[in-house]
Amino acid sequence: MSKNTPQQLHLSDKPHKPVLLERVLGVLGPKKGDTYLDLTAGYGGHAEAVIRAIGNADLATLVDRDEQAIAALQRFRNDGATILHADFAAAAERLAADGKAFDIILIDLGVSSPQLDKRERGFSFKQEGPLDMRMDKRQLKSAADIVNTYPEAELKRVIHTLGEEPPGQAARYAAAIIQARPLETTEDLASAVLSAHRGPRSKIHPATRTFQAIRIEVNDELGQIARLLPLLPRLLKPGGRVAVISFHSLEDRLVKRYFAEQAGAGYESQLSQITKKPVSGADEDVHNPRARSAKLRAAVKIKNEGT
């Protein structure tokens, strides 16, 4: 047992402002002695607050696939927390296979501010950088591989289904990307999309959804969620709570559907919804611009699996 108390935990630098922190604490209700699994711990904004509430870092398991986030989480390891460098689906599968179960689970599906703000990560068109977008630098496929090797029809599919662009717009963007190959930087990609844009310009840059689509494809973000959700009942103790923060409709739709299916399963239900409607970052976190699109959903385990 670590001799360090949670009150000794501190941040010398806070690059990431945790989204919907007070509402997360409200729905999870962390209390002394609870075990805690954070499957997307990032730079530890939520984790620090939860660990203070549960009273001991030894009770926390913190997961992230970003090596820079893992480095930032080492301060929690020093206080006794378990740190896992893995994507959240793989970590959940490993923990479930090992029979681990927790009182509270948090999943924050957003891209962190440090990832967006560092040009070398290639997540944003707002500053020029390499076409990377990998959350885990150990994986081989990057954004450059997608934009430079995918067939035109596959690019159209990605932009339409993952970026939610209308089919005609997606087709034009895909064709422009093919025409502009080889693309090397975020500016190259943004310029290709902009050249094919039709219609009036809005406050949202025309390349926004294409960048979202390619990032989701690079990191298999929807596939990760689909693998994770069915594991939640196994990972929760009876009465355990889970909170999920999503940032676009594709993520939220998967979470909403799974929680609704659980709630409507009658005697087979294992989870009950805490939030009948999602908590909106636009309403609750007005001072954090990047939280505007956030939606928080939460559920509680109501019985043991298989009983």
C-alpha positions as MATLAB code, in Angstrom:
seq = 'MSKNTPQQLHLSDKPHKPVLLERVLGVLGPKKGDTYLDLTAGYGGHAEAVIRAIGNADLATLVDRDEQAIAALQRFRNDGATILHADFAAAAERLAADGKAFDIILIDLGVSSPQLDKRERGFSFKQEGPLDMRMDKRQLKSAADIVNTYPEAELKRVIHTLGEEPPGQAARYAAAIIQARPLETTEDLASAVLSAHRGPRSKIHPATRTFQAIRIEVNDELGQIARLLPLLPRLLKPGGRVAVISFHSLEDRLVKRYFAEQAGAGYESQLSQITKKPVSGADEDVHNPRARSAKLRAAVKIKNEGT';
ca = [
       0.000    0.000    0.000;
       1.426    3.362   -0.969;
       2.270    5.670    1.885;
       1.465    8.662   -0.265;
      -1.931   10.213    0.277;
      -4.032   11.558   -2.597;
      -3.615   15.030   -1.153;
       0.067   14.843   -2.136;
      -0.866   14.460   -5.784;
      -0.453   17.660   -7.721;
       0.106   18.940  -11.214;
       2.966   21.294  -11.917;
       1.532   21.872  -15.384;
      -2.022   21.244  -16.618;
      -2.049   21.067  -20.421;
      -5.435   19.347  -20.466;
      -8.545   20.794  -18.852;
     -10.837   17.900  -17.877;
     -14.220   18.054  -19.570;
     -17.433   18.061  -17.501;
     -15.451   17.315  -14.350;
     -18.137   18.184  -11.812;
     -20.831   16.240  -13.668;
     -18.507   13.244  -14.046;
     -17.922   13.251  -10.298;
     -21.667   13.624   -9.759;
     -22.695   10.599  -11.817;
     -19.807    8.376  -10.721;
     -20.133    9.329   -7.057;
     -16.604    8.237   -6.061;
     -16.220    7.476   -2.360;
     -13.464    6.277   -0.065;
     -12.318    2.781   -0.931;
     -13.833    2.595   -4.434;
     -11.784    0.926   -7.149;
     -11.392    3.053  -10.274;
     -10.687    2.259  -13.929;
      -9.954    5.156  -16.278;
      -9.695    3.703  -19.776;
      -8.649    6.991  -21.405;
      -6.702    8.679  -18.619;
      -4.884   11.172  -20.848;
      -3.011   13.723  -18.804;
      -4.850   12.822  -15.605;
      -7.275   15.701  -15.100;
     -10.243   13.488  -14.241;
      -8.036   10.877  -12.573;
      -6.585   13.273  -10.048;
     -10.027   14.386   -8.868;
     -11.344   10.818   -8.634;
      -8.258    9.549   -6.798;
      -8.609   12.335   -4.271;
     -12.198   11.210   -3.691;
     -11.479    7.466   -3.375;
      -8.607    8.180   -0.996;
      -5.823    6.043   -2.435;
      -4.038    5.850   -5.792;
      -3.459    2.112   -5.198;
      -7.127    1.601   -6.058;
      -6.777    3.187   -9.527;
      -5.962    1.610  -12.897;
      -5.175    4.226  -15.538;
      -5.007    3.391  -19.253;
      -3.911    5.312  -22.329;
      -2.416    4.477  -25.716;
      -0.584    7.786  -26.159;
       3.023    7.558  -24.991;
       3.094   11.223  -23.995;
       0.022   10.699  -21.820;
       1.647    7.633  -20.262;
       4.683    9.741  -19.380;
       2.401   12.334  -17.753;
       0.654    9.599  -15.741;
       3.864    8.389  -14.102;
       3.182   10.665  -11.129;
       0.212    8.436  -10.306;
       2.340    5.299  -10.610;
       4.638    6.811   -7.987;
       1.605    6.994   -5.673;
       0.646    3.357   -6.308;
      -1.671    3.455   -9.339;
      -1.478    0.784  -12.025;
      -0.617    2.306  -15.426;
      -1.351    0.425  -18.667;
       0.019    1.577  -22.041;
      -2.649    0.168  -24.353;
      -5.716    1.158  -26.336;
      -8.878    1.061  -24.266;
     -10.455   -1.914  -26.032;
      -7.360   -4.105  -25.627;
      -6.971   -3.026  -22.001;
     -10.637   -3.775  -21.256;
     -10.360   -7.203  -22.866;
      -7.245   -8.006  -20.835;
      -8.757   -6.819  -17.564;
     -12.020   -8.704  -18.167;
     -10.099  -11.889  -19.010;
      -8.217  -11.506  -15.725;
     -11.506  -11.239  -13.824;
     -10.969   -7.623  -12.751;
     -13.996   -5.561  -11.741;
     -14.299   -1.968  -10.555;
     -16.654    0.314   -8.653;
     -16.300    3.184  -11.142;
     -15.202    3.354  -14.782;
     -14.582    6.463  -16.887;
     -14.178    6.616  -20.665;
     -13.426   10.037  -22.211;
     -13.419    9.524  -25.980;
     -12.109   12.950  -26.943;
      -8.807   13.930  -28.500;
      -6.787   15.760  -25.860;
      -5.707   19.372  -26.167;
      -1.986   18.445  -26.205;
      -2.621   16.131  -29.161;
      -4.468   18.859  -31.056;
      -2.023   21.611  -30.178;
       1.226   19.853  -31.119;
       1.802   20.339  -34.822;
       4.029   17.255  -35.040;
       1.045   15.041  -34.133;
      -0.793   16.115  -37.300;
      -4.309   16.141  -35.833;
      -5.254   19.704  -36.795;
      -5.320   21.735  -39.986;
      -4.888   24.923  -37.946;
      -1.125   24.526  -38.008;
       1.013   22.691  -40.542;
       2.416   19.349  -39.512;
       2.966   15.831  -40.844;
      -0.061   13.732  -41.769;
       0.140   11.481  -38.721;
      -2.957   11.482  -36.406;
      -1.882    8.286  -34.605;
      -2.912    8.209  -30.952;
      -0.469    5.332  -30.487;
       2.824    6.000  -32.240;
       3.603    2.266  -32.112;
       1.001    1.502  -34.771;
       2.076    1.551  -38.408;
      -0.895    3.108  -40.215;
      -0.964    6.907  -40.257;
      -3.099    9.540  -41.941;
      -0.508    9.780  -44.723;
      -1.068    6.101  -45.544;
      -4.805    6.620  -45.832;
      -4.793    9.744  -47.999;
      -2.015    8.451  -50.258;
      -2.970    4.779  -50.707;
      -6.735    4.339  -50.266;
      -8.688    3.956  -53.533;
     -10.974    6.855  -54.366;
     -14.135    4.884  -53.521;
     -12.706    3.971  -50.113;
     -11.745    7.572  -49.396;
     -15.280    8.634  -50.286;
     -16.655    6.004  -47.882;
     -14.438    7.208  -45.042;
     -15.292   10.876  -45.556;
     -19.020   10.178  -45.930;
     -19.534    7.624  -43.141;
     -16.975    8.787  -40.584;
     -16.988   12.497  -41.419;
     -20.736   12.603  -42.067;
     -20.266   14.635  -45.229;
     -23.032   14.402  -47.853;
     -22.215   11.810  -50.544;
     -21.649   14.363  -53.303;
     -19.346   16.473  -51.170;
     -17.468   13.395  -50.001;
     -16.988   12.289  -53.611;
     -15.548   15.679  -54.587;
     -13.190   15.714  -51.616;
     -11.992   12.176  -52.348;
     -11.351   13.037  -55.989;
      -9.422   16.170  -54.997;
      -7.251   14.173  -52.594;
      -6.451   11.649  -55.330;
      -5.563   14.499  -57.698;
      -3.282   16.157  -55.115;
      -1.239   13.054  -54.285;
       1.270   12.714  -52.799;
       0.135   14.652  -49.725;
       2.675   15.117  -46.944;
       1.304   17.712  -44.531;
      -1.919   18.773  -42.854;
      -1.837   21.886  -45.033;
      -1.723   19.692  -48.157;
      -4.849   17.847  -47.060;
      -6.729   20.967  -45.985;
      -5.900   22.690  -49.278;
      -7.066   19.705  -51.337;
     -10.407   19.654  -49.528;
     -10.812   23.411  -49.765;
     -10.189   23.307  -53.532;
     -13.137   20.937  -53.973;
     -15.568   22.662  -51.624;
     -18.843   23.837  -53.111;
     -21.330   26.206  -51.532;
     -21.019   29.052  -49.035;
     -18.335   29.018  -46.377;
     -19.496   28.725  -42.773;
     -17.648   29.285  -39.523;
     -16.559   25.658  -39.698;
     -13.608   25.037  -42.024;
     -14.572   22.750  -44.941;
     -11.805   20.301  -43.984;
     -13.057   19.795  -40.399;
     -15.142   16.687  -41.069;
     -12.554   15.151  -43.393;
      -9.896   15.476  -40.702;
     -12.315   13.908  -38.210;
     -13.022   11.044  -40.591;
      -9.388   10.261  -41.268;
      -8.496   10.458  -37.568;
     -11.296    8.008  -36.723;
     -10.116    5.672  -39.480;
      -6.466    5.849  -38.402;
      -7.269    4.994  -34.788;
     -10.227    2.634  -35.394;
     -12.171    4.707  -32.879;
     -15.625    3.272  -33.577;
     -14.304   -0.277  -33.671;
     -12.706    0.314  -30.281;
     -16.027    1.446  -28.804;
     -17.883   -1.514  -30.312;
     -15.383   -3.915  -28.702;
     -15.506   -2.144  -25.331;
     -19.221   -1.666  -24.654;
     -20.209   -5.356  -24.244;
     -17.389   -5.763  -21.693;
     -18.701   -3.108  -19.310;
     -20.994   -5.400  -17.280;
     -18.069   -7.767  -16.653;
     -15.789   -4.903  -15.642;
     -18.256   -3.413  -13.147;
     -18.974   -4.658   -9.656;
     -22.665   -4.828   -8.650;
     -23.701   -1.223   -8.096;
     -20.675   -0.022  -10.079;
     -21.042    3.088  -12.239;
     -19.677    3.888  -15.690;
     -19.506    7.298  -17.384;
     -18.770    7.830  -21.081;
     -17.959   11.209  -22.639;
     -18.334   11.349  -26.424;
     -17.626   14.203  -28.803;
     -19.465   13.443  -32.031;
     -22.695   11.776  -33.022;
     -21.118    8.528  -34.254;
     -19.592    7.815  -30.843;
     -22.645    8.963  -28.913;
     -24.957    6.860  -31.072;
     -23.096    3.663  -30.178;
     -23.145    4.465  -26.458;
     -26.785    5.563  -26.495;
     -27.872    2.404  -28.329;
     -25.975    0.072  -26.004;
     -27.271    1.691  -22.827;
     -30.822    1.693  -24.225;
     -30.573   -1.984  -25.180;
     -29.399   -2.804  -21.674;
     -32.174   -0.783  -20.079;
     -34.804   -2.493  -22.240;
     -33.634   -6.064  -21.755;
     -36.032   -6.824  -18.886;
     -34.776   -9.515  -16.526;
     -31.654   -9.838  -18.675;
     -30.668   -6.202  -18.082;
     -27.296   -5.705  -16.469;
     -27.066   -1.925  -16.693;
     -29.539    0.812  -15.819;
     -29.150    4.318  -17.190;
     -28.266    7.049  -14.705;
     -28.615    9.790  -17.315;
     -31.901    9.463  -19.198;
     -30.700   12.253  -21.475;
     -27.043   13.104  -22.141;
     -25.389   15.902  -20.197;
     -24.219   18.491  -22.734;
     -20.866   20.209  -22.504;
     -22.391   23.220  -24.246;
     -24.659   23.707  -21.229;
     -22.387   22.595  -18.394;
     -18.843   23.544  -19.472;
     -19.306   26.930  -21.113;
     -15.815   28.160  -20.214;
     -14.082   25.321  -22.073;
     -14.616   25.791  -25.850;
     -13.420   22.279  -26.663;
     -16.134   20.844  -24.426;
     -18.997   22.314  -26.441;
     -19.677   19.115  -28.372;
     -19.218   16.803  -25.375;
     -22.035   14.505  -24.267;
     -21.931   12.557  -21.020;
     -23.908    9.347  -20.499;
     -23.751    7.133  -17.424;
     -25.091    3.788  -16.236;
     -25.001    1.560  -13.157;
     -24.646   -2.224  -12.953;
     -27.796   -3.701  -11.492;
     -26.882   -7.380  -11.228;
     -24.069   -9.847  -11.671;
     -23.500  -11.281  -15.142;
     -25.095  -14.667  -15.534;
     -27.346  -14.472  -12.447;
];
